[in-house]
């Protein structure tokens, strides 16, 4: 219902706009593509007219041509494959560990006491600053990079899951306890479904965090990977290749976000 009819003071019906939408978000499917077209069009126009120095910022057409050429040659595909492997492994390990610790902190007091102190002291440390130490411990290979990504994902996931468990509806939990449901059933049927939206929202954030740490780790100590590709392009001032690598990172983040959005639509249809 969008509007209602009520009698006015002199007996003539008047229209009152419905004001109970509750800040409902309505889909605007064409806004994002239109904004992207305008932005890219202005960028290309500035590059074509010479207002933008192509050495500093090549036009989007040149960047796309470079990206296509690099993919056709196969070199960039090797870098993307290495980066995807590291990202998937690091993100999966960090997410599973954060989920386990966050649930434990939300459900058991002794885990909360230990976890709060540990996370408060370790979370503020920039994870990329620990990469040299991980290289010393684990070597220059894949383990040090994957560990860096996993740690960066672990802490926000643990904090978010713990907060989501705290926000579980207590009346439902007390009702389930009064009907004699065991602890595991309450966790599976009440706590986890109520915490799932926060978990998926945190997954969006941690994917971006993992990408940032991935690129930084590959710039420091990797021969192959998107970060190493961007660093090599920057060292020789090849801005077209550099922006092609940046575009690949953006596309990876966009694809990951689309996958998580699809999971949200599938798993949260009950909302």
C-alpha positions as CSV (number, residue, x, y, z in Angstrom):
1,X,0.0,0.0,0.0
2,X,1.5,3.3,-1.1
3,X,-1.2,5.8,-0.1
4,X,-4.4,5.9,2.0
5,X,-7.6,8.0,1.8
6,X,-8.7,9.8,5.0
7,X,-11.5,12.4,5.5
8,X,-10.2,15.9,5.8
9,X,-11.4,18.5,8.4
10,X,-14.3,19.7,6.1
11,X,-15.4,16.2,5.1
12,X,-13.6,16.0,1.7
13,X,-11.4,12.9,1.1
14,X,-7.7,13.6,0.9
15,X,-4.8,11.5,0.0
16,X,-2.1,10.7,2.6
17,X,1.2,9.3,1.4
18,X,2.2,6.0,3.0
19,X,5.1,6.6,5.3
20,X,5.8,3.2,6.8
21,X,8.4,1.9,4.3
22,X,11.0,1.4,6.9
23,X,13.9,2.6,4.8
24,X,13.3,-0.2,2.3
25,X,16.1,-0.4,-0.3
26,X,14.6,-0.7,-3.8
27,X,16.7,-2.0,-6.7
28,X,18.1,0.5,-9.1
29,X,19.7,-1.8,-11.7
30,X,20.6,0.8,-14.3
31,X,22.3,3.3,-11.9
32,X,25.6,1.5,-11.6
33,X,26.0,0.8,-15.3
34,X,25.1,4.3,-16.2
35,X,27.5,5.8,-13.7
36,X,30.3,3.5,-15.0
37,X,29.6,4.5,-18.6
38,X,29.7,8.2,-17.8
39,X,32.9,7.8,-15.8
40,X,34.7,5.7,-18.4
41,X,33.4,7.9,-21.2
42,X,34.8,11.0,-19.4
43,X,38.1,9.3,-18.9
44,X,38.3,8.3,-22.6
45,X,37.3,11.7,-23.8
46,X,40.0,13.3,-21.6
47,X,42.6,10.9,-22.9
48,X,41.6,11.3,-26.6
49,X,41.6,15.1,-26.3
50,X,45.0,15.2,-24.7
51,X,43.9,16.7,-21.5
52,X,45.1,13.6,-19.7
53,X,48.7,12.6,-20.2
54,X,48.7,9.0,-21.5
55,X,52.0,8.4,-19.8
56,X,50.4,9.0,-16.4
57,X,46.9,7.7,-17.1
58,X,46.3,5.8,-20.4
59,X,42.9,5.7,-21.8
60,X,40.5,2.8,-21.0
61,X,40.7,1.6,-24.7
62,X,44.5,1.3,-24.5
63,X,44.2,-0.5,-21.1
64,X,41.7,-3.0,-22.4
65,X,43.8,-3.6,-25.5
66,X,46.8,-4.2,-23.3
67,X,44.8,-6.5,-21.1
68,X,43.6,-8.5,-24.1
69,X,47.1,-8.8,-25.5
70,X,48.6,-9.9,-22.2
71,X,45.9,-12.6,-21.7
72,X,46.3,-13.8,-25.3
73,X,50.0,-14.2,-24.8
74,X,49.4,-16.3,-21.6
75,X,51.8,-14.4,-19.3
76,X,49.0,-12.6,-17.4
77,X,47.0,-15.8,-17.1
78,X,49.9,-17.4,-15.2
79,X,50.0,-14.5,-12.7
80,X,46.2,-14.6,-12.2
81,X,46.3,-18.4,-11.6
82,X,48.9,-18.0,-8.9
83,X,47.1,-15.2,-7.2
84,X,43.8,-17.0,-7.3
85,X,45.3,-20.1,-5.7
86,X,46.8,-18.0,-2.9
87,X,43.7,-16.0,-2.3
88,X,41.4,-19.0,-2.2
89,X,43.6,-20.9,0.2
90,X,44.3,-18.0,2.5
91,X,40.7,-16.7,2.5
92,X,39.3,-20.2,3.2
93,X,41.7,-21.0,6.0
94,X,41.2,-17.6,7.6
95,X,37.5,-17.7,7.3
96,X,37.1,-21.2,8.7
97,X,39.4,-20.4,11.6
98,X,37.6,-17.1,12.3
99,X,34.2,-18.8,12.1
100,X,35.3,-21.4,14.6
101,X,36.9,-19.0,17.1
102,X,34.0,-16.5,16.7
103,X,31.4,-19.1,17.5
104,X,33.5,-20.4,20.5
105,X,33.8,-16.8,21.8
106,X,30.1,-16.2,21.4
107,X,29.0,-19.5,23.1
108,X,31.5,-20.1,25.9
109,X,32.6,-17.6,28.5
110,X,36.2,-19.0,28.9
111,X,36.7,-18.7,25.2
112,X,35.5,-15.1,25.3
113,X,37.9,-14.3,28.1
114,X,40.9,-15.6,26.3
115,X,39.8,-14.5,22.8
116,X,39.0,-10.9,23.7
117,X,42.5,-10.4,25.1
118,X,44.3,-12.1,22.3
119,X,42.3,-10.4,19.5
120,X,42.6,-6.9,21.1
121,X,46.3,-7.2,21.3
122,X,47.0,-8.8,17.9
123,X,44.3,-7.4,15.6
124,X,45.8,-3.9,15.4
125,X,49.1,-5.2,14.0
126,X,49.4,-4.7,10.2
127,X,49.5,-8.3,8.9
128,X,51.8,-7.3,6.0
129,X,54.4,-6.2,8.5
130,X,54.6,-9.8,9.7
131,X,55.4,-11.1,6.2
132,X,59.2,-10.9,6.7
133,X,58.8,-12.9,9.9
134,X,56.7,-15.5,8.2
135,X,59.3,-15.7,5.4
136,X,61.9,-16.3,8.1
137,X,59.8,-19.1,9.7
138,X,58.1,-20.6,6.6
139,X,60.4,-19.7,3.7
140,X,59.9,-17.6,0.7
141,X,57.4,-20.0,-0.9
142,X,53.6,-20.1,-0.8
143,X,53.2,-20.8,2.9
144,X,54.3,-17.3,4.1
145,X,51.9,-15.5,1.7
146,X,48.9,-17.8,2.4
147,X,49.5,-17.3,6.2
148,X,49.6,-13.5,5.8
149,X,46.2,-13.6,3.9
150,X,44.7,-16.0,6.4
151,X,45.6,-13.9,9.4
152,X,44.2,-10.8,7.7
153,X,40.9,-12.6,7.1
154,X,40.8,-14.4,10.5
155,X,40.5,-11.4,12.9
156,X,37.5,-9.5,11.3
157,X,35.7,-12.8,10.7
158,X,36.1,-13.8,14.4
159,X,35.0,-10.5,15.7
160,X,32.0,-10.3,13.4
161,X,30.8,-13.9,14.1
162,X,31.2,-13.3,17.9
163,X,29.1,-10.1,17.6
164,X,26.5,-12.0,15.5
165,X,26.2,-14.8,18.0
166,X,25.7,-12.1,20.8
167,X,22.9,-10.6,18.7
168,X,21.0,-13.9,18.4
169,X,17.4,-13.5,19.7
170,X,17.5,-14.4,23.4
171,X,13.7,-15.0,23.7
172,X,13.9,-17.7,21.0
173,X,16.8,-19.3,22.8
174,X,15.0,-19.3,26.2
175,X,11.9,-20.7,24.6
176,X,13.9,-23.5,23.0
177,X,15.6,-24.3,26.3
178,X,12.2,-24.3,28.0
179,X,11.0,-26.9,25.5
180,X,14.0,-29.1,26.3
181,X,16.1,-28.6,23.1
182,X,19.8,-29.6,23.5
183,X,22.6,-27.0,23.0
184,X,23.6,-28.3,19.6
185,X,20.0,-28.0,18.3
186,X,19.7,-24.5,19.6
187,X,23.0,-23.5,17.9
188,X,22.0,-25.1,14.5
189,X,18.4,-24.0,14.5
190,X,18.5,-20.5,16.1
191,X,22.0,-19.1,16.6
192,X,23.6,-20.0,13.2
193,X,20.6,-18.8,11.1
194,X,20.4,-15.5,13.0
195,X,24.2,-15.0,12.6
196,X,24.4,-16.0,8.9
197,X,23.6,-12.4,7.5
198,X,26.5,-11.0,9.5
199,X,28.8,-13.8,8.4
200,X,28.1,-13.2,4.7
201,X,28.5,-9.5,5.1
202,X,31.9,-10.0,6.8
203,X,32.8,-12.4,3.9
204,X,32.4,-9.4,1.5
205,X,34.8,-7.4,3.6
206,X,37.4,-10.1,4.1
207,X,37.6,-10.9,0.4
208,X,38.7,-7.3,-0.2
209,X,41.1,-7.5,2.8
210,X,42.5,-10.7,1.3
211,X,43.1,-9.1,-2.1
212,X,44.9,-6.2,-0.5
213,X,47.2,-8.5,1.5
214,X,47.7,-10.7,-1.6
215,X,49.0,-7.9,-3.8
216,X,51.2,-6.5,-1.0
217,X,52.7,-9.9,-0.2
218,X,53.3,-10.6,-3.9
219,X,55.0,-7.3,-4.3
220,X,57.4,-8.1,-1.5
221,X,58.4,-11.7,-2.3
222,X,56.9,-13.4,-5.3
223,X,58.0,-14.1,-8.9
224,X,54.4,-14.7,-10.2
225,X,51.2,-13.1,-9.2
226,X,49.2,-10.0,-9.8
227,X,51.2,-8.0,-7.3
228,X,54.5,-9.1,-8.9
229,X,53.0,-8.2,-12.3
230,X,52.0,-4.7,-11.2
231,X,55.4,-4.1,-9.5
232,X,57.3,-5.2,-12.6
233,X,55.2,-2.9,-14.8
234,X,55.7,0.0,-12.4
235,X,59.5,-0.5,-12.4
236,X,59.7,0.0,-16.1
237,X,57.0,2.8,-16.1
238,X,54.6,0.8,-18.2
239,X,51.4,2.4,-17.1
240,X,49.2,0.4,-19.5
241,X,50.3,-2.9,-18.0
242,X,50.1,-1.5,-14.5
243,X,46.5,-0.4,-15.0
244,X,45.7,-3.7,-16.7
245,X,46.8,-5.5,-13.5
246,X,44.8,-3.1,-11.4
247,X,41.8,-3.8,-13.6
248,X,42.3,-7.5,-13.0
249,X,42.2,-7.0,-9.2
250,X,39.1,-4.9,-9.5
251,X,37.4,-7.7,-11.6
252,X,38.4,-10.3,-9.1
253,X,36.9,-8.3,-6.3
254,X,33.7,-7.8,-8.3
255,X,33.4,-11.4,-9.2
256,X,33.9,-12.4,-5.5
257,X,31.3,-9.9,-4.5
258,X,28.8,-11.3,-7.0
259,X,29.4,-14.8,-5.8
260,X,28.7,-13.8,-2.2
261,X,25.6,-11.8,-3.2
262,X,24.3,-14.9,-5.0
263,X,24.9,-16.9,-1.8
264,X,23.0,-14.2,0.2
265,X,20.0,-14.4,-2.2
266,X,20.0,-18.2,-1.9
267,X,20.7,-18.6,1.9
268,X,18.7,-15.6,3.2
269,X,15.5,-16.0,1.2
270,X,13.7,-16.3,4.6
271,X,14.4,-12.7,5.5
